[in-house]
Amino acid sequence: MMFRLAQNNNAPAAGNMPDGLQNTLNFMIQGLDAMNTGLRATYMKLEEIERLLKARH
């Protein structure tokens, strides 16, 4: 949610910054959002593996 808020907040600032900088910030925000999604999925998978390992013992 915070990444989307940052991206929405970056959009109106276009008049105050070069296009390249605004595009770069938007791409960074999108990349961090994607990395966050992947990291959360990894934690969920690790929690599942841990639960399965505990169930075997």
C-alpha positions in Angstrom: 0.0 0.0 0.0 2.8 2.4 0.8 4.5 1.8 -2.5 1.3 2.7 -4.4 0.9 5.8 -2.2 4.5 6.8 -3.1 3.8 6.3 -6.7 0.6 8.3 -6.6 2.4 11.0 -4.6 5.2 11.2 -7.3 2.8 11.7 -10.2 1.7 15.3 -9.4 5.3 16.4 -8.8 6.0 16.1 -12.6 6.0 19.9 -13.0 8.8 20.3 -10.5 11.2 17.6 -11.7 12.7 16.4 -15.0 10.8 13.6 -16.7 13.7 11.2 -16.5 13.8 11.6 -12.7 10.1 11.1 -12.3 10.2 8.0 -14.5 13.2 6.7 -12.6 11.4 7.2 -9.3 8.3 5.4 -10.6 10.4 2.5 -11.8 12.1 2.2 -8.5 8.8 2.3 -6.7 7.5 -0.5 -8.9 10.6 -2.5 -8.5 10.5 -2.2 -4.7 6.8 -3.2 -4.7 7.6 -6.3 -6.8 10.5 -7.2 -4.5 8.3 -6.8 -1.5 5.7 -9.2 -3.0 8.4 -11.7 -3.8 9.9 -11.5 -0.3 6.5 -12.0 1.3 5.8 -15.0 -0.9 9.2 -16.4 0.2 8.4 -16.0 3.9 5.1 -17.7 3.4 6.7 -20.6 1.7 9.4 -20.9 4.4 6.6 -20.8 7.1 4.9 -23.7 5.2 8.1 -25.7 5.0 8.8 -25.1 8.7 5.3 -26.2 9.6 5.7 -29.4 7.5 9.1 -30.2 9.0 7.7 -29.8 12.5 4.8 -32.1 11.6 7.2 -34.8 10.6 8.9 -35.0 14.0 
